[in-house]
Amino acid sequence: MQVILGLLMAALAGVDETADAYAAPKMVVSQAGVPATKGGPMVAFEIRDIRVSSPEWRGKLILRMQPVTRQEGTAVWSLDTASFKELLELCHSDTKSDVLQAPKMTVRVGDPARMTSEETHQYVASVKRVADGPPNRATKLAFEPQLDKVHNGVRVNILSSQLKGPNLFARVVIDENRLVAIHAVKYTEAVQPKPGVDPEVSRASFLDRLNPNHGPRAAAINATIQVPEVDSRRVEGEWLIPSDGALLVSLGPRALHERGFQQKGYEEHLIAITARPFAEPAQAPVQRPATASSPKPR
């Protein structure tokens, strides 16, 4: 199993962590939000993006997972430390499973945090027609592509949190987009020849000129428009994240597609969130240097 550590960490407020290049490679970004509180306990979040190749893990752990909620095809459980460790070991032992771990995020309790693991694909959503006449009547014609983009990946937002005993009660929103395919369709338009004498016609033979099909003809120009097929899923709620375990969210199984969008097999997407609250370390008092008006120690 491939275990990939986070590739990029954005800790500054206001950093745009979304990839923006054409077919940009997938990256993992952890971002702490703008601090909303000036003091209080801290919490360290770790988020893992897990993809398993079969539902067998459920059969091995189902009686040790505490159900939290189910929303359509998604499900949320609470796991203790031993069960979470066993889940990770099962993923490590399966060469078809992947675990992508984001950089740790440390924020004050109550402040937001965000993790993204995604790539961006640009596509031709439409075309702009540049011509000297109406459709199929122009003598000059060109098409300018109008680009848009679609995200392929997952975004985990921890919007707010509060402590209840040793556990953290957090509002979590998880959005996933999966680019299944990009369909192509053609738009075709005729371009008329310019009016006037065609020098090629004047040089043609007498027999060619008697041919009723002879003479300037309209040419066809094609433009390709792309239509993305996206499978979107969303799960949200306010849940307790155990301080000695993990919150596990399944976005549900689906058919897996290889690059080129050919169906490959089964895949289930899991998001595991751990939260470890801790007290903010006390800061040592600042020692001020002696000045001319301050008494000097003897």
Rosetta silent file (secondary structure, phi, psi, omega in degrees, C-alpha in Angstrom):
SEQUENCE: MQVILGLLMAALAGVDETADAYAAPKMVVSQAGVPATKGGPMVAFEIRDIRVSSPEWRGKLILRMQPVTRQEGTAVWSLDTASFKELLELCHSDTKSDVLQAPKMTVRVGDPARMTSEETHQYVASVKRVADGPPNRATKLAFEPQLDKVHNGVRVNILSSQLKGPNLFARVVIDENRLVAIHAVKYTEAVQPKPGVDPEVSRASFLDRLNPNHGPRAAAINATIQVPEVDSRRVEGEWLIPSDGALLVSLGPRALHERGFQQKGYEEHLIAITARPFAEPAQAPVQRPATASSPKPR
SCORE:     score description
SCORE:     0.000 S_00000001
   1 L     0.000  139.566  179.990    0.000    0.000    0.000 S_00000001
   2 E   -86.437  125.591  175.126    1.206    3.426   -0.834 S_00000001
   3 E  -112.672  114.333 -172.594    1.403    5.748    2.139 S_00000001
   4 E  -114.962  121.095  176.302    1.885    9.297    0.940 S_00000001
   5 E   -75.823  161.153 -178.389    2.635   12.138    3.319 S_00000001
   6 L   -57.980  140.223 -175.988    1.208   15.580    2.653 S_00000001
   7 L   -92.678  -22.497 -175.057    2.897   17.380   -0.193 S_00000001
   8 E  -150.440  141.470  179.188    2.131   20.931    0.729 S_00000001
   9 E  -128.486  123.703  178.279    1.176   22.816    3.863 S_00000001
  10 L  -114.515  109.345 -175.762   -0.435   26.235    3.823 S_00000001
  11 L  -105.256   -7.700 -177.323   -0.620   27.692    7.300 S_00000001
  12 L   -85.852  140.582  178.294   -1.145   31.340    6.430 S_00000001
  13 L   -66.996  141.179  176.236   -4.640   32.745    6.502 S_00000001
  14 L    84.851    3.394  178.421   -6.058   33.652    3.125 S_00000001
  15 L   -76.207  130.244  177.258   -3.841   31.299    1.099 S_00000001
  16 L   -85.474  108.404 -172.842   -5.701   29.876   -1.882 S_00000001
  17 L   -93.198    3.893 -177.130   -4.823   26.192   -1.736 S_00000001
  18 L   -82.194  130.421  176.721   -6.768   25.084   -4.797 S_00000001
  19 L   -65.094  142.764 -172.342   -4.696   23.882   -7.739 S_00000001
  20 L  -129.285    1.712 -179.489   -5.388   26.009  -10.770 S_00000001
  21 L   -88.431  159.393  179.524   -3.310   24.618  -13.630 S_00000001
  22 L   -61.676  128.116 -179.559   -4.684   22.444  -16.406 S_00000001
  23 L    48.281   45.654 -178.039   -4.854   18.847  -15.204 S_00000001
  24 L   -64.320  142.955 -179.902   -2.892   19.870  -12.138 S_00000001
  25 L   -66.513  151.534 -179.260   -1.517   16.963  -10.087 S_00000001
  26 L   -65.306  140.316  177.434   -3.319   16.024   -6.909 S_00000001
  27 E  -139.656  159.341  178.302   -2.001   17.666   -3.782 S_00000001
  28 E  -113.113  128.436 -177.696   -2.875   17.637   -0.123 S_00000001
  29 E  -129.154  129.274  171.478   -3.291   20.950    1.664 S_00000001
  30 E  -110.828  132.514 -177.163   -3.995   21.570    5.347 S_00000001
  31 E  -138.575  124.634  173.032   -5.029   25.074    6.250 S_00000001
  32 E   -83.811  137.505 -177.643   -5.830   26.608    9.616 S_00000001
  33 L   -75.499  178.792  178.396   -8.500   29.264    9.449 S_00000001
  34 L   -67.432  125.408 -177.233   -8.326   32.845   10.665 S_00000001
  35 L   -56.523  129.384  178.603   -8.147   32.715   14.471 S_00000001
  36 L  -104.599  -15.681 -179.499  -11.502   33.596   16.012 S_00000001
  37 L  -119.875  148.065 -177.033  -10.481   33.188   19.635 S_00000001
  38 L   -93.102  -18.500 -179.126   -7.647   34.909   21.513 S_00000001
  39 L  -155.449  177.938  179.330   -7.047   32.243   24.134 S_00000001
  40 L   116.641  179.957 -177.949   -8.075   28.835   25.360 S_00000001
  41 L   -67.154  157.375  178.318   -7.172   25.202   24.720 S_00000001
  42 E  -105.980  164.878  175.648   -5.636   24.025   21.463 S_00000001
  43 E  -144.064  137.541  177.862   -6.488   21.011   19.308 S_00000001
  44 E  -106.244  118.507  178.562   -4.357   19.089   16.805 S_00000001
  45 E   -99.143  139.209  168.416   -6.274   17.646   13.841 S_00000001
  46 E  -129.848  129.099 -177.243   -5.008   14.851   11.608 S_00000001
  47 E  -122.354  131.111  178.229   -7.030   13.858    8.563 S_00000001
  48 E  -117.008  132.284  176.133   -6.428   10.767    6.449 S_00000001
  49 E   -98.433  107.556 -171.681   -7.841   10.221    2.970 S_00000001
  50 E  -114.475  135.906  176.056   -8.282    6.432    2.715 S_00000001
  51 E  -128.754  119.687 -178.445   -9.328    4.367   -0.305 S_00000001
  52 E  -108.358  150.926 -172.646  -10.003    0.664    0.127 S_00000001
  53 L   -96.066   -0.128  178.509  -10.388   -1.854   -2.688 S_00000001
  54 L  -159.330  163.571  178.240  -13.099   -4.045   -1.123 S_00000001
  55 L   -86.195   11.236 -175.877  -15.765   -3.940    1.624 S_00000001
  56 H   -62.046  -28.372 -178.648  -13.998   -6.676    3.622 S_00000001
  57 H   -61.508  -30.873  179.503  -12.776   -4.193    6.247 S_00000001
  58 H   -65.649  -42.713 -179.682  -16.381   -3.709    7.378 S_00000001
  59 H   -62.626  -27.964 -178.495  -16.815   -7.397    8.099 S_00000001
  60 H   -86.296  -23.144 -173.405  -13.730   -7.378   10.314 S_00000001
  61 H  -121.252   -3.929 -167.891  -14.516   -4.212   12.273 S_00000001
  62 H   -58.479  -37.501 -177.953  -18.283   -3.669   12.111 S_00000001
  63 H   -79.984   -7.688  179.343  -19.055   -4.813   15.684 S_00000001
  64 H  -106.935    2.224  177.454  -16.250   -2.648   17.088 S_00000001
  65 L  -103.055  131.490 -179.694  -17.331    0.559   15.368 S_00000001
  66 E   -88.649  113.684 -179.753  -19.851    2.768   17.156 S_00000001
  67 E   -62.847  137.592  177.207  -22.463    4.037   14.631 S_00000001
  68 E  -108.657  -51.971  178.046  -22.928    7.812   14.644 S_00000001
  69 E  -164.065  163.577  172.620  -25.190    8.457   11.656 S_00000001
  70 E  -134.379  134.972  179.199  -26.087    7.326    8.142 S_00000001
  71 E  -131.847  104.897 -175.991  -27.022    9.635    5.280 S_00000001
  72 L    54.280 -118.367 -179.551  -28.189    7.878    2.125 S_00000001
  73 L   -90.113    1.407 -179.971  -25.143    5.822    1.042 S_00000001
  74 E   -97.285  161.132 -179.657  -22.742    7.474    3.478 S_00000001
  75 E  -150.009  152.110 -179.756  -22.036    6.413    7.062 S_00000001
  76 E  -131.259  134.967  178.392  -20.183    7.762   10.096 S_00000001
  77 E  -131.663  161.294  170.203  -18.655    5.751   12.958 S_00000001
  78 E  -110.857  129.657 -177.770  -16.618    6.391   16.084 S_00000001
  79 E  -117.369  141.282  172.135  -13.560    4.157   16.518 S_00000001
  80 E   -81.255  176.659 -174.342  -11.428    3.539   19.567 S_00000001
  81 H   -60.685  -44.419 -177.616   -7.644    3.538   19.328 S_00000001
  82 H   -64.864  -42.301 -179.354   -7.285   -0.227   18.817 S_00000001
  83 H   -66.897  -39.441  179.005   -9.939   -0.373   16.080 S_00000001
  84 H   -66.215  -40.461  177.717   -8.445    2.600   14.246 S_00000001
  85 H   -62.590  -40.917  179.640   -4.992    1.056   14.412 S_00000001
  86 H   -66.302  -37.505  177.246   -6.356   -2.218   13.013 S_00000001
  87 H   -60.034  -45.535  179.400   -8.060   -0.355   10.160 S_00000001
  88 H   -64.611  -37.303  177.865   -4.774    1.267    9.174 S_00000001
  89 H   -65.807  -38.121  176.912   -2.995   -2.090    9.385 S_00000001
  90 H   -63.086  -40.231  178.644   -5.601   -3.653    7.087 S_00000001
  91 H   -67.177  -38.942  178.969   -5.005   -0.854    4.572 S_00000001
  92 H   -63.495  -34.025 -176.513   -1.228   -1.300    4.823 S_00000001
  93 H   -80.246  -11.448 -179.514   -1.573   -5.009    4.087 S_00000001
  94 L  -102.862  116.226 -177.596   -3.645   -4.415    0.927 S_00000001
  95 L   -69.050  -15.722 -179.610   -1.546   -3.338   -2.037 S_00000001
  96 L   -93.696   -2.481  179.141   -4.655   -1.910   -3.756 S_00000001
  97 L   -98.535  153.255  179.810   -5.516    0.424   -0.885 S_00000001
  98 E  -130.132  144.051  173.120   -4.124    3.922   -0.394 S_00000001
  99 E  -128.140  120.535  179.326   -3.759    6.155    2.636 S_00000001
 100 E  -113.588  114.510 -176.222   -3.027    9.830    2.086 S_00000001
 101 E  -102.806  125.647  179.296   -2.199   11.693    5.293 S_00000001
 102 L   -81.383  157.884  174.569   -2.493   15.471    5.388 S_00000001
 103 L   -59.434  147.945  179.998   -0.154   17.639    7.434 S_00000001
 104 L   -65.789  140.631  177.295   -1.208   18.114   11.045 S_00000001
 105 E  -115.135  125.744  177.950   -3.273   21.220   11.746 S_00000001
 106 E  -115.074  118.954 -178.593   -3.051   22.899   15.160 S_00000001
 107 E  -137.302  168.486  171.967   -5.715   25.500   15.975 S_00000001
 108 E   -76.131  147.714  176.444   -7.521   26.848   18.973 S_00000001
 109 L   -58.399  127.566 -177.093  -10.703   25.039   19.926 S_00000001
 110 L   105.805  -23.577 -179.439  -13.510   26.781   18.048 S_00000001
 111 L   -83.823  150.874 -178.830  -11.416   27.947   15.105 S_00000001
 112 L   -77.680  160.112  175.227  -11.968   26.461   11.621 S_00000001
 113 E  -147.528  155.411 -175.329   -9.592   24.142    9.772 S_00000001
 114 E  -146.090  141.000  173.806   -9.591   22.757    6.253 S_00000001
 115 E  -130.043  134.612  174.818   -7.989   19.924    4.294 S_00000001
 116 E  -127.018  141.374  174.087   -8.145   19.452    0.539 S_00000001
 117 E  -138.121   96.182 -171.206   -6.901   16.558   -1.566 S_00000001
 118 E  -158.029  167.641  172.109   -7.758   17.237   -5.169 S_00000001
 119 E  -131.915  157.733 -176.033   -6.665   17.989   -8.705 S_00000001
 120 E  -114.385  133.137  176.332   -8.128   20.448  -11.209 S_00000001
 121 E  -117.091  129.164  172.895   -9.144   19.674  -14.787 S_00000001
 122 E   -93.671  147.918  179.261   -9.861   22.372  -17.346 S_00000001
 123 E  -146.371  161.807  179.745  -12.296   21.689  -20.164 S_00000001
 124 E   -86.514  100.125 -176.373  -13.865   23.531  -23.105 S_00000001
 125 E   -78.886  -29.499 -179.716  -17.295   24.441  -21.754 S_00000001
 126 E  -162.116 -179.725  176.679  -18.346   26.506  -24.778 S_00000001
 127 E  -133.957  149.430  175.034  -17.003   28.434  -27.772 S_00000001
 128 E  -103.789  126.939 -177.664  -17.220   32.055  -28.827 S_00000001
 129 E   -87.167  126.116  176.647  -18.029   32.580  -32.488 S_00000001
 130 E  -119.250  109.972 -173.541  -15.965   35.217  -34.317 S_00000001
 131 E  -151.814  166.447  178.517  -17.293   35.775  -37.843 S_00000001
 132 L  -102.036   16.925  179.831  -18.229   38.394  -40.448 S_00000001
 133 L  -167.365  176.150  179.528  -21.753   37.087  -40.946 S_00000001
 134 L   -68.764  168.309 -179.756  -24.586   35.004  -39.479 S_00000001
 135 L   -53.797  134.020  178.783  -24.214   31.233  -38.985 S_00000001
 136 L    67.912    8.978  177.976  -23.520   29.349  -42.223 S_00000001
 137 L  -124.084   -3.871 -175.910  -23.330   32.650  -44.155 S_00000001
 138 L   -80.601  152.015  174.184  -19.974   34.023  -43.060 S_00000001
 139 L  -101.070  -14.533  174.380  -16.871   34.107  -45.237 S_00000001
 140 L  -129.258  132.355 -175.052  -14.554   34.386  -42.229 S_00000001
 141 E  -150.631  136.743  173.713  -15.064   32.234  -39.175 S_00000001
 142 E  -149.043  156.126  178.944  -13.119   31.263  -36.064 S_00000001
 143 E  -121.546  129.165  175.554  -13.983   29.754  -32.677 S_00000001
 144 E  -103.011  122.611 -179.011  -12.474   30.856  -29.383 S_00000001
 145 E   -68.422  138.608  175.698  -12.664   28.198  -26.652 S_00000001
 146 E  -106.973  109.579 -172.429  -14.349   29.208  -23.395 S_00000001
 147 E   -91.387  149.119  170.842  -12.656   27.270  -20.592 S_00000001
 148 E  -140.404  177.704 -177.787  -13.979   26.222  -17.233 S_00000001
 149 E  -138.479  154.700  177.382  -12.664   23.857  -14.586 S_00000001
 150 E  -133.931  142.703 -178.436  -13.855   20.987  -12.448 S_00000001
 151 E   -97.182  139.664  178.589  -12.278   19.621   -9.281 S_00000001
 152 E  -120.836  103.625 -177.841  -11.566   15.945   -8.790 S_00000001
 153 E   156.334 -158.284 -173.353  -11.013   15.121   -5.118 S_00000001
 154 E  -131.563  148.196  175.330  -12.215   15.808   -1.595 S_00000001
 155 E  -128.940  126.892  179.091  -12.522   18.826    0.715 S_00000001
 156 E  -115.306  118.963  179.800  -12.879   18.451    4.483 S_00000001
 157 E  -115.776  122.049  170.745  -14.003   21.532    6.407 S_00000001
 158 E  -100.258  102.652 -169.842  -14.095   21.665   10.204 S_00000001
 159 E   -78.993  -37.723 -179.177  -16.212   24.762   10.644 S_00000001
 160 E  -158.862  166.386 -178.962  -16.355   25.006   14.428 S_00000001
 161 E  -158.681  158.357  173.134  -15.661   22.986   17.545 S_00000001
 162 E  -154.260  149.307 -178.870  -16.125   22.902   21.310 S_00000001
 163 E   -84.832  136.921  171.227  -14.884   20.658   24.080 S_00000001
 164 E  -128.354   96.005 -172.633  -17.246   18.366   25.980 S_00000001
 165 L    67.951 -133.905  179.410  -15.141   16.709   28.614 S_00000001
 166 L   -84.090   -6.120 -174.971  -12.109   15.089   26.963 S_00000001
 167 E  -103.106  156.195 -179.632  -13.814   14.895   23.578 S_00000001
 168 E  -104.337  127.579  176.303  -14.192   17.464   20.832 S_00000001
 169 E   -99.871  114.879 -171.305  -17.636   18.218   19.420 S_00000001
 170 E  -129.455  147.996  171.668  -17.132   19.520   15.875 S_00000001
 171 E   -95.519  119.455 -172.713  -19.200   20.576   12.895 S_00000001
 172 E  -121.595  136.402  173.975  -17.757   18.819    9.841 S_00000001
 173 E  -127.584  125.365  179.667  -18.604   19.187    6.145 S_00000001
 174 E  -120.709  123.817  177.330  -17.072   16.809    3.583 S_00000001
 175 E  -119.564  132.744  177.637  -17.501   17.397   -0.160 S_00000001
 176 E  -128.553  132.720  170.868  -16.238   15.010   -2.809 S_00000001
 177 E  -117.244  131.353  174.717  -16.200   15.432   -6.587 S_00000001
 178 E  -122.790  120.822  178.009  -15.195   12.561   -8.812 S_00000001
 179 E   -79.819  106.680 -176.191  -14.584   13.212  -12.496 S_00000001
 180 E   -82.686  -43.852 -177.741  -16.031   10.110  -14.140 S_00000001
 181 E  -162.195  160.767  170.867  -15.671   11.106  -17.805 S_00000001
 182 E  -122.287  112.507 -178.504  -15.381   14.038  -20.182 S_00000001
 183 E   -90.964  144.984 -177.985  -17.738   13.709  -23.136 S_00000001
 184 E  -116.890  140.587  176.284  -17.036   15.534  -26.408 S_00000001
 185 E  -137.486  146.920 -177.393  -19.522   16.925  -28.934 S_00000001
 186 E  -105.285  141.492  169.134  -18.889   18.785  -32.189 S_00000001
 187 E  -110.797  128.766 -176.044  -20.445   21.949  -33.502 S_00000001
 188 E  -120.435  135.577  178.212  -20.181   22.300  -37.286 S_00000001
 189 E  -140.542  144.304  179.518  -20.721   25.417  -39.351 S_00000001
 190 E   -86.753  145.453  175.260  -20.262   26.181  -43.044 S_00000001
 191 E  -116.249  122.861 -176.723  -17.999   28.967  -44.308 S_00000001
 192 L   -80.973  147.793  175.834  -19.006   30.507  -47.633 S_00000001
 193 L   -68.803  154.375  178.561  -16.428   31.378  -50.319 S_00000001
 194 L   -66.594  142.440  177.978  -15.706   35.055  -50.865 S_00000001
 195 L   -68.206  153.359 -178.710  -17.792   36.648  -53.637 S_00000001
 196 L   121.748 -179.881 -177.957  -16.076   37.447  -56.912 S_00000001
 197 L   -77.667  127.689  176.091  -14.240   35.586  -59.669 S_00000001
 198 L   -86.200  116.885 -178.315  -12.392   32.528  -58.478 S_00000001
 199 H   -58.675  -28.332  178.988   -9.064   32.407  -60.364 S_00000001
 200 H   -68.901  -34.275  179.075   -9.123   28.651  -60.202 S_00000001
 201 H   -68.592  -41.566 -178.825  -12.464   28.614  -62.007 S_00000001
 202 H   -64.697  -28.121  179.786  -11.218   30.876  -64.778 S_00000001
 203 L   -88.410   -5.884 -177.699   -8.266   28.552  -65.358 S_00000001
 204 L   -71.286  160.592 -179.034  -10.443   25.458  -65.390 S_00000001
 205 L   -73.027  164.377 -179.563  -11.125   23.609  -68.640 S_00000001
 206 H   -62.295  -39.398 -179.285  -14.257   24.137  -70.689 S_00000001
 207 H   -66.595  -37.020  177.962  -15.560   20.686  -69.773 S_00000001
 208 H   -63.547  -37.464 -178.417  -15.045   21.403  -66.062 S_00000001
 209 H   -70.069  -23.483  176.269  -17.049   24.589  -66.382 S_00000001
 210 H   -76.191  -16.144 -179.719  -19.946   22.624  -67.905 S_00000001
 211 L   -70.560  120.529 -177.521  -20.043   20.458  -64.769 S_00000001
 212 L   -63.505  -21.370  179.985  -22.995   21.740  -62.656 S_00000001
 213 L   -88.210   -1.113 -177.451  -21.103   20.811  -59.467 S_00000001
 214 L   -80.231  147.703  176.012  -18.095   22.880  -60.429 S_00000001
 215 L   128.985  173.496 -179.643  -17.392   26.171  -58.674 S_00000001
 216 L   -61.023  138.199 -179.176  -16.642   27.564  -55.232 S_00000001
 217 L  -126.861  156.397  177.658  -18.157   25.552  -52.417 S_00000001
 218 L   -72.166  143.114  176.357  -18.726   26.168  -48.724 S_00000001
 219 E  -104.523  152.873 -178.874  -16.199   24.652  -46.339 S_00000001
 220 E  -104.859  135.500  176.658  -17.087   23.136  -42.954 S_00000001
 221 E  -121.336  133.176 -178.243  -15.361   24.109  -39.718 S_00000001
 222 E  -108.273  147.139  171.829  -15.780   22.075  -36.544 S_00000001
 223 E  -129.646  137.555 -178.073  -15.517   23.111  -32.915 S_00000001
 224 E  -102.494  130.101  176.522  -15.348   20.623  -30.029 S_00000001
 225 E  -114.250  139.233 -177.780  -17.243   21.203  -26.791 S_00000001
 226 E  -110.131  141.613 -179.315  -16.590   19.093  -23.684 S_00000001
 227 E  -124.064  109.891 -178.934  -19.154   17.993  -21.106 S_00000001
 228 E   -77.560  138.622  172.674  -17.762   16.753  -17.754 S_00000001
 229 E  -104.227  114.298 -172.813  -19.551   13.916  -15.960 S_00000001
 230 E  -122.196  130.600  173.834  -19.071   14.459  -12.221 S_00000001
 231 E   -99.270  111.455 -176.821  -20.203   12.278   -9.321 S_00000001
 232 E  -110.359  137.966  177.268  -20.644   14.588   -6.296 S_00000001
 233 E  -136.656  148.871 -177.032  -21.236   13.511   -2.708 S_00000001
 234 E  -145.041  136.928  174.822  -21.634   15.483    0.488 S_00000001
 235 E  -139.069  137.564 -178.655  -21.924   14.571    4.164 S_00000001
 236 E  -150.315  155.929  178.190  -22.154   16.983    7.075 S_00000001
 237 E   171.563  174.548  175.112  -23.040   17.042   10.740 S_00000001
 238 E  -108.788  113.476 -171.148  -21.999   17.898   14.281 S_00000001
 239 E  -132.313  153.004  172.614  -20.202   14.905   15.751 S_00000001
 240 E   -81.284  129.015  174.616  -18.056   13.978   18.709 S_00000001
 241 E  -103.305  110.661 -176.086  -14.467   13.166   17.770 S_00000001
 242 L   -62.996  140.527 -178.068  -13.072   10.874   20.494 S_00000001
 243 L   -74.024  -17.923 -179.846   -9.800   12.059   21.985 S_00000001
 244 L  -115.209   23.408 -179.887   -8.461    8.481   22.110 S_00000001
 245 E  -155.945 -138.735 -178.195   -9.694    7.269   18.732 S_00000001
 246 E  -152.933  154.458  169.885  -10.977    8.596   15.423 S_00000001
 247 E   -95.659  126.733 -176.939  -14.099    9.664   13.589 S_00000001
 248 E  -116.676  125.931 -178.952  -14.498    7.577   10.419 S_00000001
 249 E  -119.191  126.645  173.936  -16.661    8.740    7.513 S_00000001
 250 E  -103.781  124.339  175.654  -17.485    6.561    4.496 S_00000001
 251 E   -84.976    4.612  174.648  -18.536    8.413    1.374 S_00000001
 252 E    93.554  154.332  179.091  -19.821    5.120    0.026 S_00000001
 253 E   -78.814  161.471  176.710  -18.602    2.606   -2.540 S_00000001
 254 E  -162.021  165.468  174.705  -18.572    3.180   -6.271 S_00000001
 255 E   -71.468  133.157 -179.508  -17.135    1.726   -9.425 S_00000001
 256 E   -89.236  138.766  179.236  -13.503    2.741   -9.825 S_00000001
 257 E  -119.532  135.820  175.555  -12.326    4.166  -13.156 S_00000001
 258 L   -78.091  172.330  172.297   -8.776    4.233  -14.420 S_00000001
 259 L   -61.899  131.199 -170.249   -7.289    7.168  -16.291 S_00000001
 260 L   101.730   -5.814  170.413   -9.124    7.114  -19.580 S_00000001
 261 L    66.548   30.063  172.398  -12.319    6.488  -17.596 S_00000001
 262 L   -91.023  135.042 -177.006  -12.473    2.718  -18.124 S_00000001
 263 E   -63.947  133.264 -175.399  -14.149    0.866  -15.255 S_00000001
 264 E  -113.242  -40.781 -177.852  -11.576   -0.934  -13.115 S_00000001
 265 E   165.905 -152.938 -175.852  -13.324   -2.279  -10.017 S_00000001
 266 E   -91.332  144.170  171.321  -14.558   -1.455   -6.510 S_00000001
 267 E  -151.798  137.832  174.523  -13.417    1.443   -4.377 S_00000001
 268 E  -122.385  133.251 -175.002  -14.709    2.886   -1.122 S_00000001
 269 E  -101.658  122.411  179.787  -13.625    6.335    0.018 S_00000001
 270 E  -118.750  145.537  172.694  -13.056    6.869    3.753 S_00000001
 271 E  -122.319  121.623  178.780  -12.116    9.998    5.696 S_00000001
 272 E  -110.965  128.663 -177.979  -10.584    9.502    9.151 S_00000001
 273 E  -122.573  125.631  171.957  -10.346   12.488   11.523 S_00000001
 274 E  -113.763  147.631  179.177   -8.454   12.524   14.808 S_00000001
 275 E  -137.819  123.776 -178.360   -8.517   15.398   17.282 S_00000001
 276 E  -121.364   95.808  177.822   -6.141   15.712   20.219 S_00000001
 277 E   -69.233  149.942  175.957   -6.954   18.655   22.525 S_00000001
 278 E  -157.174  157.144  179.654   -4.192   20.062   24.691 S_00000001
 279 L   -78.495  144.338  178.609   -3.572   23.105   26.848 S_00000001
 280 L   -68.745  129.909 -179.981   -1.622   25.966   25.357 S_00000001
 281 L   -59.457  138.017  178.348    1.913   26.022   26.789 S_00000001
 282 L   -69.022  137.701 -179.545    2.490   28.828   29.242 S_00000001
 283 L   -89.177  137.834  178.178    4.783   31.504   27.911 S_00000001
 284 L   -67.689  142.791  178.531    7.795   32.541   29.938 S_00000001
 285 L   -61.917  144.049 -177.987    7.701   36.153   31.150 S_00000001
 286 L   -79.661  125.386  178.293    9.594   38.567   28.982 S_00000001
 287 L   -85.358  119.825  179.979   12.773   39.868   30.627 S_00000001
 288 L   -88.486  137.886  179.005   13.167   43.568   30.010 S_00000001
 289 L   -69.700  149.329  178.831   16.717   44.934   29.691 S_00000001
 290 L   -67.390  143.468  178.704   17.923   47.406   32.291 S_00000001
 291 L  -121.755  178.845 -178.187   17.740   51.075   31.327 S_00000001
 292 L   -64.661  -28.444 -178.693   19.220   54.261   32.667 S_00000001
 293 L   -92.290   -3.839 -178.307   16.138   54.925   34.776 S_00000001
 294 L   -99.617  141.574  178.045   15.925   51.377   36.111 S_00000001
 295 L   -68.438  136.727 -179.604   17.914   50.270   39.150 S_00000001
 296 L   -87.821  140.066  178.691   20.693   47.908   38.260 S_00000001
 297 L   -66.000  144.990 -179.736   21.068   44.674   40.186 S_00000001
 298 L   -93.623    0.000    0.000   23.992   44.560   42.598 S_00000001
